[in-house]
Amino acid sequence: MFTFRLLCALIIALGYDSITAAAIALCGTVVGFTAGVLNPINTGLGQKLSGLPVFSGLGLRLIVFIVTVTAAILFIIRYAKKIKKDPTRSLVYEEDVEKRALYTSVGKAEAISATARQKWAAVVALVFFVILVYGVISKGWFMVEMAGLFIIMGIVVGMIAGLKLGEICEAFNQGFRDVLMGAFIVGLARAVAVVLEDGNIMDTMVHTLGSLVGDLPPALAAVGMYVVQVFINFIISSGSGQALVTMPIMAPLADMVGVTRQTAVLAYQLGDGFTHIFYPTSGYFMAALAIAGVQWQKWVRFFFPLFLIWAGISVVTLVIAQMIGWS
């Protein structure tokens, strides 16, 4: 979230708007998550649950990744050029008034140079990030370990840079205030999924939607699986959670209707991934919008055309995958 705030400041200082900053961060991450060929959360888990070799079928997934990320880049550049030429055409022009005044004045301020202590602090911060990467890859660190490391990093780097403990604590407090609204939104978004899970509503919906897909021809059944996954992601905003709920049903169903299991996994990936930055039940997405200061309704006005483009790419890819017998 800290790096996201820096990105927002940089993008606005360059003459763009908050939606451009949010799009760069959100579209980039969601394409990597959805079409990433080595993503263990959706690709690896989905294939494992379907009885497929993990990370198999890399070629087609790599093509999907290249096509979708290219579409996102061109879409964002088109919007950014429009805002650069005429800032009043921004969907968040009024909301960005204070940000433009602040970040533009910072950008025009007299250049300053880092002190020796600040340079050493930057070096130590990089060391901490190396430790983070090592811990995640080799030691299986996750949220608790990463959060602890970031707290230690903030204290150590702050003291090396010359800050007093009181100043470090105040900086922490300011950071907490900035993400507090996002934290509330994450909790509310997750509450919807909890109600549907604990009420056993979700299992009924998955079974019913899966049965409808079974009556379609193979090529259309693959597309139907994609549509089912799109709807289910509104309820289950977790990629791994959606895999655990749907793939044990979709994989055998794919065998029954003549759809390859590899295609069924791809339908899950594409149906799950892109909706993460569309549905308001996605916690991290709503938190990011809150930090960027972008209303969900205005984000939808910006993002919906790109979502339709991604949906078209998904449908065409699934039809081709089924026609070539991708396995």
SESE-737822 format. One record per residue (C-alpha): residue in one letter; x, y, z. Coordinates in pm, whole numbers, plus 32768, in hexadecimal, padded with zeros to 4 digits. Layout:
% SESE-737822
AXYZ...
***
This chain:
% SESE-737822
M800080008000F812380EC8048T81B080BC7EEAF805180EB7E5DR8036823E7F06L818782A07E74L811082337D1CC7FD7830A7D3CA80A984397D9BL819984027C79I808883D17B74I7FCA85097BE1A810C85D57BEAL8148856C7A81G7FFA86027A19Y7F1384D57A21D7E0584757B1DS7DB583807C34I7D0082907B4BT7E3982757A73A7F06821E7BA9A7E0581217C21A7DF080857AC6I7F69805A7AAAA7F777FA47BF7L7E337EDE7BE9C7E357E767A7AG7FA17E107A8BT7F747D387BBEV7E2E7C977B4BV7EBF7C3379F8G7FEB7B987AA7F7F067AE17B97T7E0F7A6B7A8EA7EF37A0E796EG803C79E07A21V80C9789479A8L816F783E7AF4N806A78C07BE8P804C77B87CFBI7F0578467D82N7E2678177C52T7EED77617B42G7FA0766D7C28L7E82762B7D17G7D7C76117C03Q7E4E75137B45K7E9D744D7C7EL7D2D74337CDAS7CDF73C77B74G7DE772B57B6EL7EC773687A71P804173997A7CV808374DF7B32F80D776027A47S809475307911G800975D677D8L80F776FB77FBG80F6775C768BL7F8A77C47667R7F8A786D77BBL80B8793A7754I7FFF79AD761BV7ED17A0E76EFF7FB37AD177D9I80587B9376BEV7F0B7BE57615T7E5A7C547754V7F797D2677DAT7F9F7DCC7684A7E2B7E207680A7E497EB677DCI7F797F877780L7ED780177648F7D92805F7702I7E3F81167820I7F2481D97736R7DF6824D766DY7D4982CE77A6A7E8883697833K7ECB842A76F1K7D6984B576FDI7D99852E7863K7EF185BD781BK7E62868876FBD7D2F870077BAP7D2D86BE7934T7BC0872A794FR7B5B85EA7897S7BCE851E79C2L7ABD84597A70V7B5184CA7BBCY7BB0862E7B5EE7B0686CF7C8AE7B7E85C67D7ED7CE785FB7D0EV7CED87757D44E7DA987697E8FK7E8E86517E17R7EEE87117CDFA7F3D88487DABL800D87837EA5Y80CE869B7DBET8105879F7CADS819788927DA7V8277877F7E2BG82E987347CCCK833F88A37C8FA83F188CE7DDAE8564890A7DEAA862887CB7DB7I86BB87347EF2S87C386297F1CA87C68506800DT88AC850D8139A89A983FB817ER88C483668288Q879C8363819AK886D82B38091W88D281A9818CA8765818881F1A870A81438085V881580368071V87967F9081AEA86307F9E8127L86A47EDF7FF2V87487DDB80D3F85FE7DAC8188F854C7D74803BV864E7C6C7FE0I86057BC3812DL84917BD980DFV84BA7B2E7F8DY85947A1F8028G849A79E1813EV836F79C98054I841C78E47F5AS84ED78078041K844178158194G82D4782C8133W8299797C81D7F81417A1381B4M80797B33824BV80E77B1683B7E825A7AF48369M82517C04825FA81987CF78344G82957CBC845AL83B77CF6836DF831E7E3C82EFI82F47EBD8454I845E7E6D84A6M84CD7F09835DG840E804983A5I84B1807284FAV86128018848FV861080E1834CG8571820A83F9M867B82138509I879581F1840BA86FE83158346G870D83EC847FL85A583E484F7K855483DD8668L847982C986F7G835D83C08727E8370842885BAI837082BC854CC823C8276861EE818A83A5858FA81DC832F842EF814681DB8482N800C82858508Q7FEB835483CCG800B821E82F6F7F02816A83C2R7E13828E8397D7E428287821EV7DE6811581FBL7CDC8104830EM7BBA8138821CG7C48802A813DA7C577F3B8265F7AE67F7982B1I7A8B7F398147V7B4F7DF18146G7A8A7D7B8275L79397DD781DEA798E7D308093R79F87BF18144A78B77BF38214V77E67BB780DBA78AC7A7D8088V789979FF81F0V771C7A1B81F7L76FB795A80B0E77F77850811AD776E78138277G760A781681F5N7661770080FEI75DC77DD7FE8M771D77CF7F22D772476537EF8T75C376567E6FM761977677D77V775276B47CFCH7699756C7CCBT757976107C12L765976D97B2AG773175A87AE5S75FF74DC7A83L759575E77987V76EA75D478DEG76C9745C78B1D75B2748677AEL768B754D76BAP776974D57596P78DC74B875F3A794E76097565L782976C175FFA785075FA7742A79B076877766V792577E6773FG780E778C7830M790E77237934Y79B37875790BV786779287942V782578537A77Q797978AE7B08V79377A1F7AC1F77F57A147B8CI788A79437CA5N79AA7A367CD6F78AD7B367D51I78737A4E7E78I79CE79B77EA4S7ACC7ACE7E79S7BEE79E67ECFG7C94793E7DA4S7D00780E7E6CG7BAD77FB7F18Q7AFB77FE7DCBA7BDF76EB7D49L7B9A76117E79V7A21763D7E55T79F4762A7CDBM7B0775517C43P7AA1740C7CF3I7952743E7C41M79C774D57AF8A7ADB73D77AAFP79F872A07AAFL78E9736A79FEA79E773C178EED7A26724E78B6M78B0720E7894V7870731F7791G79B172ED76C8V7A72741D773ET7BE273E67788R7C43741A78F3Q7D52750F788BT7C4675E577E8A7B6D75CC791EV7C8E764C79F2L7CC4776C7900A7B5177C07915Y7B7677D27A8FQ7CAA78AF7A75L7C1279A57980G7AC079AD7A2DD7B5A79DE7B83G7C757ACD7B3BF7BFD7BFF7A7ET7AC87C2E7B57H7BA97C6A7C85I7BC17DD87C1BF7A537DF67BBDY797F7D667CD5P79587E377E15T79727CF57EE0S7AE77CE57E95G7B8C7D6A7FCEY7CE67DCA7F54F7C4F7E737E20M7B617F4C7EEAA7C797FA17FDCA7D5580107EBAL7C3E80EE7E32A7C0F81877F8AI7D8081D97FA6A7D8582697E45G7C4D83367E90V7B8782A27D6DQ7A16824F7D93W79B080F37D24Q78A6817B7C37K79A682557B83W7A9C81377B70V799080607AC8R7951817479C6F7AC4816D7974F7B067FF7798EF79CF7F5678F8P7A3D7F787789L7B897ECF77DEF7ACE7DC1789BL79FE7D7C7764I7B3C7D687692W7BD37C707789A7A8D7BA97788G7A957B97760CI7BFE7B1F7614S7B9D7A1A7718V7A797991764FV7B43797A750CT7C6378D175C2L7B8277CE7664V7AD97778751AI7C2B774F7471A7CB176807594Q7B897595757BM7B99757C7401I7D0A75187405G7CD474237522W7DC374DC7609S7E2F73F97723
***
